[in-house]
Amino acid sequence: MEKPDEIQKLIDEINFRKSNPKNYEEMKAEELSKELRKIMKFEQESFKKIEEFEKTQKNQDLVQYAKIISRNTTGREITQLQETYLRKIDEEFLNKK
């Protein structure tokens, strides 16, 4: 069984991402592509951990909280990143503004 500290650690990691957003506007399309891969990988790993916590944790309210903030935080970050990425592709490669 996982310790409650493990789920709290995941929650802290998600909250850290939320409180320290990157300035995607200053990045080039190639950098944005790498960032998009990173956040999607983080999202997958977070959901995998949460699935394990659902099986092992006694405090299911904490698990549900982790699931909600993970989905909301990473979803918002991915959406913001995708919008910026598509705009940068237009500007850098298709010369549209």
HUTAHU-V455343 format. One record per residue. N is the residue number from 1. RES is the residue in three letters. PSI is psi in whole degrees, -180 to 180 (none if undefined). OMEGA is omega in whole degrees, 0 to 359 (* if undefined). Layout:
BEGIN
[[N RES PSI OMEGA] [N RES PSI OMEGA]]
END
This chain:
BEGIN
[[1 MET 138 180] [2 GLU 149 176] [3 LYS 149 176] [4 PRO -26 180] [5 ASP -30 181] [6 GLU -44 179] [7 ILE -37 177] [8 GLN -37 178] [9 LYS -42 178] [10 LEU -44 178] [11 ILE -43 178] [12 ASP -40 180] [13 GLU -42 178] [14 ILE -46 179] [15 ASN -34 177] [16 PHE -43 178] [17 ARG -41 182] [18 LYS -39 184] [19 SER -11 180] [20 ASN 65 182] [21 PRO 150 178] [22 LYS 154 178] [23 ASN 93 183] [24 TYR -24 181] [25 GLU -29 183] [26 GLU -6 183] [27 MET 155 175] [28 LYS 167 183] [29 ALA -40 180] [30 GLU -41 178] [31 GLU -39 179] [32 LEU -38 178] [33 SER -43 178] [34 LYS -42 179] [35 GLU -39 179] [36 LEU -43 177] [37 ARG -41 180] [38 LYS -46 183] [39 ILE -36 178] [40 MET -37 176] [41 LYS -43 177] [42 PHE -43 179] [43 GLU -46 180] [44 GLN -45 180] [45 GLU -39 179] [46 SER -46 180] [47 PHE -35 177] [48 LYS -45 178] [49 LYS -42 181] [50 ILE -39 177] [51 GLU -41 178] [52 GLU -41 179] [53 PHE -35 179] [54 GLU -31 181] [55 LYS -28 190] [56 THR -22 186] [57 GLN 141 174] [58 LYS -35 182] [59 ASN 83 183] [60 GLN -24 177] [61 ASP -41 178] [62 LEU -39 178] [63 VAL -45 179] [64 GLN -38 176] [65 TYR -46 179] [66 ALA -41 180] [67 LYS -45 182] [68 ILE -49 182] [69 ILE -32 177] [70 SER -49 180] [71 ARG -45 182] [72 ASN -47 184] [73 THR -52 182] [74 THR -36 178] [75 GLY -44 179] [76 ARG -43 181] [77 GLU -42 179] [78 ILE -44 179] [79 THR -47 179] [80 GLN -44 181] [81 LEU -42 179] [82 GLN -44 179] [83 GLU -46 180] [84 THR -42 181] [85 TYR -47 181] [86 LEU -39 177] [87 ARG -42 180] [88 LYS -37 177] [89 ILE -45 177] [90 ASP -47 184] [91 GLU -45 188] [92 GLU -34 188] [93 PHE -28 182] [94 LEU -4 179] [95 ASN 43 176] [96 LYS 144 178] [97 LYS none *]]
END
